[in-house]
Amino acid sequence: MVALDLRDLAKYPFLKEAQSFIAANTASLDQYFESSAGRLAVKEAYDTVSASIRFNPRQPPEDLSEVPSEAEAVRIIISAYPASRLLVSCSGDKMLIDRLCRYQSWRVYRYLQDEDPKKKEVIAASLGLSGSSTKIPVIQYIEIASRLTDDRWRLVNRVVEKGIVRIHSDEIDEILRERLRVIMSQNLPLKVPPSLCISLQPVIDRIKTTIQERMLEEFGSVEESAFPPCIQAIIAALVQRTHLTHMGRFAVTAFMHNIGMENTRIVELYGHVPDFDLSKTMYQVDHISGQGGSGTEYTSPQCSTMKTHALCVHPDALCKNITHPLTYYKQKKRMVTVPKKKAGIVGSGGNIPDKESAPADNSDKQEKRNKVRGTAMEEGRKNNEDHKEDNQA
Ligand code: SF4
């Protein structure tokens, strides 16, 4: 069997050989992270996690660099892999964990594309697959392909013979990438000693700041005219004092929080409700936005959940191509803000009964308020167990 060198371990740090290398060269993680090399590894891990927040998870990362030739630099890259897993585990943020798994698996995919076939076979074998076979047992195929959204991965579009699924040779790397992502996801979060998390907390805080910055880049100021039909319908129901289900209230509150609206503004939405109770509403909004007891931030339900609860109302043409109201909002916002900027039009429109609605030319103020508030979250960042939302926005 072909031997892997140190640079290979830097490209594929999930391999047992890489973990053995770290174990052989590191006394304890606490001590290592105190050393100058350990601090560099944590810095590298921070860069990796930051890149995972910013990259487009539907395509390979653009920042993939050559593995350096100096042994110490290679060792830092290998050590950064477990360090990055510790960081996301300590953060307790499921979205961050998912992001890291996607980013790491895409990186591996990029390296695999130019890999020596013999080495690729070793990598594939470590994942329980072959690097050259175009046949996969159907059960394994389903596990791997179930999260791949492209129609070509659907079993009905595959040749299946005697429990074996055929894939094309140029799809093998994609299968390996997805298999790796699944394994990584299953193994995270790690159980990290609290003392280690405390020592990593300053880095975790920086990661959280990066997430907030990313969220602001993504959503920016609130653009009411970009609200999806379902959210507009719920707001209309609130204004008309129509009875709203618990899920309806949850959906609109989480949505508003996810796009960066301040809690006080969200509470004002409920001012028209006949049984409006300020302290109770404040409590519920704080709870959903993560400012209450558990600190968990909730994500608004995806379209399928909205449909199940009869909250998907008057879907329009844009709805055909999205699976989450937040995705609708992002796409629609792009469509409505660009023409406005070009035409120099101000004012936000929309239908929130709020005299303090942020106009389009007030985005800086709004963004500053969002920053101060410090709780704005990225879409899908907390996948809450109670509501069991599968974030796919
Ligand atoms: S398809 Fe989704 S975004 Fe569109 S109205 Fe229905 S729930 Fe809302």
Boltz pocket constraint, residues with backbone or C-beta under 6 A from the ligand:
constraints:
  - pocket:
      binder: B
      contacts: [[A, 228], [A, 229], [A, 230], [A, 231], [A, 302], [A, 303], [A, 304], [A, 306], [A, 307], [A, 311], [A, 312], [A, 313], [A, 314], [A, 315], [A, 316], [A, 319], [A, 320], [A, 322], [A, 323], [A, 324], [A, 325], [A, 328]]
      max_distance: 6.0
